[in-house]
Amino acid sequence: MDVLTIDEINTRYPLRWVLIADCQTDDYQRLLTGKVLYDGETRDEVDRKLMELRPSHFAVRYTGPFPEDLVLVL
């Protein structure tokens, strides 16, 4: 499994939800690199794989544009 930059992940997995392990972030916790463990069309698919694999350090990212009516809660 290759370590990829976030730009490489976005290019290789367009319009996909991706589960990323071994993440490297900058001082502002922005994702820089990681290893893609799984990609799926829906967040539910990725969440099921996350529960199966249970990586210790991970990120879940959507590689496409977010809908205008999307609400994020942090």
C-alpha positions as CSV (number, residue, x, y, z in Angstrom):
1,M,0.0,0.0,0.0
2,D,1.5,3.3,-1.1
3,V,1.6,6.5,0.9
4,L,-0.1,9.1,-1.2
5,T,-0.5,12.9,-1.0
6,I,-4.0,14.3,-0.6
7,D,-3.8,15.5,-4.2
8,E,-2.9,12.0,-5.4
9,I,-5.8,10.5,-3.4
10,N,-8.2,13.1,-5.0
11,T,-6.9,12.2,-8.4
12,R,-6.9,8.4,-8.0
13,Y,-10.3,8.2,-6.3
14,P,-12.5,10.9,-7.8
15,L,-16.0,11.4,-6.3
16,R,-15.4,8.6,-3.7
17,W,-15.4,8.3,0.0
18,V,-12.0,7.1,1.2
19,L,-10.7,5.6,4.4
20,I,-7.1,6.8,4.9
21,A,-4.7,5.4,7.5
22,D,-1.2,6.4,8.7
23,C,-2.2,10.0,8.1
24,Q,0.3,12.8,8.2
25,T,-1.0,16.3,9.0
26,D,0.4,19.8,9.1
27,D,0.4,22.1,12.2
28,Y,-3.3,22.9,11.5
29,Q,-4.4,19.3,11.3
30,R,-4.9,19.4,7.5
31,L,-4.4,16.1,5.9
32,L,-1.2,15.8,3.9
33,T,-0.5,12.1,3.2
34,G,-1.8,8.7,4.0
35,K,-2.5,5.2,2.8
36,V,-6.0,4.5,1.3
37,L,-7.4,1.4,3.0
38,Y,-10.8,1.5,1.2
39,D,-12.9,3.6,-1.1
40,G,-16.6,3.5,-1.7
41,E,-19.5,5.3,-3.3
42,T,-21.2,6.1,0.0
43,R,-20.1,7.0,3.5
44,D,-22.0,4.0,4.9
45,E,-19.8,1.7,2.9
46,V,-16.7,3.3,4.3
47,D,-18.1,3.3,7.8
48,R,-18.7,-0.5,7.6
49,K,-15.2,-1.1,6.4
50,L,-13.9,1.2,9.2
51,M,-15.7,-0.9,11.8
52,E,-14.2,-4.1,10.2
53,L,-10.6,-2.8,10.0
54,R,-10.5,-0.6,13.1
55,P,-7.3,1.4,12.2
56,S,-5.9,3.3,15.2
57,H,-5.2,6.6,13.3
58,F,-7.4,7.3,10.3
59,A,-9.3,9.9,8.3
60,V,-12.4,9.7,6.2
61,R,-12.5,12.0,3.2
62,Y,-14.9,12.7,0.3
63,T,-12.9,13.5,-2.9
64,G,-15.6,15.4,-4.7
65,P,-17.3,18.7,-4.3
66,F,-19.7,19.1,-1.4
67,P,-23.4,19.8,-2.2
68,E,-24.4,23.4,-1.5
69,D,-27.1,22.3,1.0
70,L,-24.7,20.1,3.0
71,V,-24.4,20.9,6.7
72,L,-21.3,19.8,8.6
73,V,-21.2,19.5,12.4
74,L,-17.8,19.4,14.0
